[in-house]
């Protein structure tokens, strides 16, 4: 069995099922009434955490391809990104329906007055066009503009981490871990320029001058 066949028929279904496990556990905990003293905070925190985790995992696929010298990690990037959107939508809907009880006056006031809500809402808004244009048909239709549009994912990730930092206020360890992982992933995406080539070009230039 080829590597491509394994990825398509074994690993991708396995990753898909694994990505649904947090959602299934959340539903089970709600059914068993084991969400803790503050169920709303538990589900909000859980869906927010998994949004960030899947977002970072999707961003990790390109550096992983470069480090491994293999193309298969890219085949998981879209799925992981869509699961980030799925958990972001759950997070947003829970806030909208259970926390704000669909009171549009309170929703608007919350977005305007609380910075962590503002950046979280902006991050979700930016994720919407990325999810809607994640298909191959959209890639063909948008051409080069597709890549420009999907660079918004870096802004979304930064806003997501900032949303978490401003939310917790005091215990910053966990959000700073996410910030560190994001910073590392962004560094790994920088183009690699071997120093030896630059030195050789400099040496050749100095030898030909004069």
Buried (B, 14 or more C-beta within 10 A) or exposed (E): EEEEEEBEEEBBEEBEEEBEEBBEEBEEBEEEEEBEEEBEEBBBBBBBBBBBBBBBBBBBBBBBBBEEEEEBBEBBBBBBBBBBBBBBBBBBEBBBEEBBEEEEEEBEEBBEEBEBBBBBBBBBEBBEEBBEBBEEEBBEEBEEEBEEBBEBBBEBBBBBBBBBBBBBEEEEEEBBEBBEBBEEBBEBEEEEEEEEEEEEEEEEEEEEEE
